[in-house]
Amino acid sequence: MWIYERNFMKIFSQKTFVYFLMILASFGFFYAIRENILDRHLEKANHLCNEGQNNEALVDFLFADALVEQDGDVFLKMKRAEIFYVAGDLRAAEKELLKVLKEDKNNSEVYKFLGRIKHGEGDYLEAEKYYASSYEINPTSEVLILRVKNFARAGQFSQARKVLIAKGGGVFEEDVMFYLGLLDFNENYIFSEELFGIRNGEYHKEVEMIVGFFDDFEVGGTGNSDYDLLRKAEFFNLIGETDFALSNVDVVLAKNKKYRDAYLVSGKSFLIDGEYEKSVDAFEKCLSLDVNNVEAYFYLAEIYDKTGDRELADKYEKRYESLNG
């Protein structure tokens, strides 16, 4: 009996060992193919993103995330946030980014991204908090400019100036001088010394356009009449400074909600920024005040062409041609 039990235990131990080896082999095989599947999903997702197929890419990023251990990968959450952001789902993008911050509280890119989201929502105070955190971790020219533009959009030009002056020159000297010059142009209607100092630098095209602005128009008064504010806004659109443009439009609309050209200018600003819904809304408001506004029809046709709505694009294009013919 004792010998029988000993032989049984020996056989049982051998079987257990074999089972253990089989389990280890299974896990090893799973981890080996998991890496391969993960790479395939990531490669496919990135390809779809490049093709503009964001919804399809999101599915592959979700599959990839499921294959990553623990709470997922920072890179994948960032990619998902980008897709949600492009799709206009700012809440979902913010949710992904806040998950990343739980894992990495010193990620300057996440703070910058959150700043962009809050800026797009019109929460400029919260945007500045995120931008300031990003800048504290990694003080780059890009984030410095984002802070300046955010303050400008909120109409807080003195705060924008403080941020620039606090930075001083150094490696961002031209950025600091250019935006100080823009603030002087916007607030005081002058071509400042800072702009003279960088006429041959990185911003030479924009500086020359400002020179042309003063050459083409007789600048009188303070530049704060509704006409002057919209003329400045149009110019800021030309040089791509839409936050400065919209801040001027806001001042006009605060006084007169029925100023047709204010909606026309803001529509162009939003179009430049790729914010098509806001742009359409502005142009529609323009048309509600002037049903035959040729520019509004032209830009609405352009927007719907960009967004792939050929029916509406054709409709507005025909209306534009009938009025412009």
Secondary structure, 3 states (H helix, E strand, C coil): CHHHHHHHHHHHHHHHHHHHHHHHHHHHHHHHHHHHHHHHHHHHHHHHHHCCCHHHHHHHHHHHHHHCCCCCCHHHHHHHHHHHHHCCCHHHHHHHHHHHHHHCCCCHHHHHHHHHHHHHHCCHHHHHHHHHHHHHHCCCHHHHHHHHHHHHHCCCHHHHHHHHHHHCCHHHHHHHHHHHHHHHHHHHCCCCHHHHHCCCCCCHHHHHHHHHHHHHCCCCCCCCCHHHHHHHHHHHHHCCCHHHHHHHHHHHHHHCCCCHHHHHHHHHHHHHCCCHHHHHHHHHHHHHHCCCCHHHHHHHHHHHHHCCCHHHHHHHHHHHHHHHC
